[in-house]
Amino acid sequence: MKRSMKQIVKVAAMFAMVVMLIGLGSNAAHASGALAINGNQGQQYGWAVNYRSLGDASREALMQCGSGCSVVFEFHGTCAAYAADQSAGSTAYGWAYDRTAVQAQLAAISYCESRGGTSCMVRVWGCDNN
């Protein structure tokens, strides 16, 4: 049975589409994140994005942060940011999420400033694949 070039191209295109859809599904499965910080101005922090579950992301964030840390923020399928005041002795910090990285960073700085920060700066940010 001979196949025409048109049939071969059609089968190859269908195969490529299936592979692409499988790849998209695996990215969507990695769409959870978490932030863990310590109580000292968040000097220590752990940040995890694109994990299979909120639990996996939280465990990774805690592992990165170390002892004396706790998870303060979990997010799923969005962008998020963590900001902390850089002023000596300040304990102000903030976090936020939004549809875009820029909006998440601005919101985290705003939250930090609302808690008394005068020199708030984004320490880390990221977007989960969604």
C-alpha positions as CSV (number, residue, x, y, z in Angstrom):
1,M,0.0,0.0,0.0
2,K,1.6,3.2,-1.2
3,R,0.9,6.4,0.7
4,S,0.9,9.8,-0.9
5,M,3.1,12.6,0.3
6,K,-0.1,14.4,1.3
7,Q,-1.1,11.5,3.6
8,I,2.3,11.3,5.2
9,V,2.3,15.1,5.9
10,K,-1.2,14.8,7.4
11,V,-0.2,12.0,9.7
12,A,3.0,13.8,10.8
13,A,1.0,17.0,11.5
14,M,-1.5,15.0,13.6
15,F,1.4,13.4,15.5
16,A,3.0,16.8,16.2
17,M,-0.2,18.2,17.5
18,V,-0.6,15.3,19.9
19,V,2.9,15.7,21.2
20,M,2.3,19.5,21.6
21,L,-0.9,18.9,23.5
22,I,0.8,16.4,25.8
23,G,3.5,19.0,26.5
24,L,0.9,21.7,27.2
25,G,-0.8,19.4,29.7
26,S,2.4,18.8,31.5
27,N,3.1,22.5,31.9
28,A,-0.4,23.1,33.2
29,A,0.3,20.5,35.8
30,H,3.2,22.5,37.1
31,A,1.4,25.7,38.1
32,S,1.7,26.0,41.9
33,G,4.1,28.2,43.9
34,A,4.9,29.1,47.5
35,L,6.9,31.6,49.6
36,A,8.4,30.8,52.9
37,I,10.2,33.4,55.1
38,N,11.7,33.7,58.5
39,G,10.6,36.3,61.0
40,N,13.6,38.6,60.7
41,Q,12.6,40.9,57.9
42,G,12.4,37.9,55.7
43,Q,16.2,37.8,55.5
44,Q,15.9,34.1,54.8
45,Y,13.3,33.1,52.2
46,G,12.5,30.2,50.0
47,W,10.7,30.6,46.7
48,A,9.2,27.8,44.5
49,V,7.3,28.2,41.2
50,N,5.9,25.7,38.7
51,Y,5.4,22.7,41.1
52,R,2.8,20.0,40.6
53,S,0.9,21.0,43.8
54,L,0.8,23.6,46.5
55,G,2.1,21.0,48.9
56,D,5.1,20.3,46.7
57,A,5.8,24.0,46.3
58,S,5.5,24.7,50.0
59,R,7.9,21.9,50.9
60,E,10.4,23.2,48.4
61,A,10.1,26.8,49.7
62,L,10.6,25.6,53.3
63,M,13.6,23.5,52.3
64,Q,15.2,26.5,50.6
65,C,14.5,28.9,53.5
66,G,15.8,26.7,56.3
67,S,15.0,26.4,60.0
68,G,12.8,29.0,61.6
69,C,10.8,29.6,58.4
70,S,7.1,29.2,57.6
71,V,5.1,29.3,54.4
72,V,3.3,32.7,54.3
73,F,1.9,32.6,50.8
74,E,0.8,30.0,48.2
75,F,-0.3,30.7,44.7
76,H,-1.5,28.8,41.7
77,G,-1.5,29.6,37.9
78,T,-0.5,33.3,38.3
79,C,2.4,35.6,38.9
80,A,3.6,36.5,42.4
81,A,6.3,38.6,44.0
82,Y,7.9,39.1,47.4
83,A,9.3,42.5,48.5
84,A,11.1,43.6,51.7
85,D,12.2,46.9,53.2
86,Q,15.9,47.4,52.8
87,S,16.1,50.0,55.7
88,A,18.3,48.9,58.6
89,G,16.2,47.4,61.4
90,S,13.0,47.4,59.4
91,T,10.7,44.3,59.6
92,A,8.3,45.4,56.8
93,Y,7.7,43.1,53.9
94,G,4.9,42.2,51.6
95,W,3.8,39.7,48.9
96,A,1.2,39.7,46.2
97,Y,-0.1,38.0,43.1
98,D,-1.5,39.3,39.9
99,R,-2.0,38.3,36.2
100,T,1.3,39.9,35.2
101,A,4.8,39.9,36.7
102,V,4.9,43.7,36.7
103,Q,1.6,44.1,38.5
104,A,2.6,41.4,41.1
105,Q,5.8,43.2,41.8
106,L,4.2,46.6,42.1
107,A,1.5,45.2,44.4
108,A,4.2,43.5,46.6
109,I,6.1,46.8,47.0
110,S,2.8,48.6,47.8
111,Y,2.0,46.0,50.5
112,C,5.5,46.3,52.0
113,E,5.1,50.1,52.1
114,S,1.6,49.8,53.7
115,R,3.3,47.9,56.5
116,G,5.7,50.8,57.1
117,G,8.5,50.1,54.6
118,T,10.3,53.1,53.2
119,S,12.8,51.4,50.9
120,C,10.9,48.3,49.8
121,M,12.5,46.3,47.0
122,V,11.4,43.1,45.2
123,R,13.5,40.2,46.3
124,V,12.0,37.6,44.1
125,W,9.2,37.1,41.7
126,G,7.9,34.5,39.2
127,C,5.0,33.3,37.1
128,D,3.6,29.9,37.1
129,N,2.8,28.3,33.8
130,N,-1.0,28.3,33.4
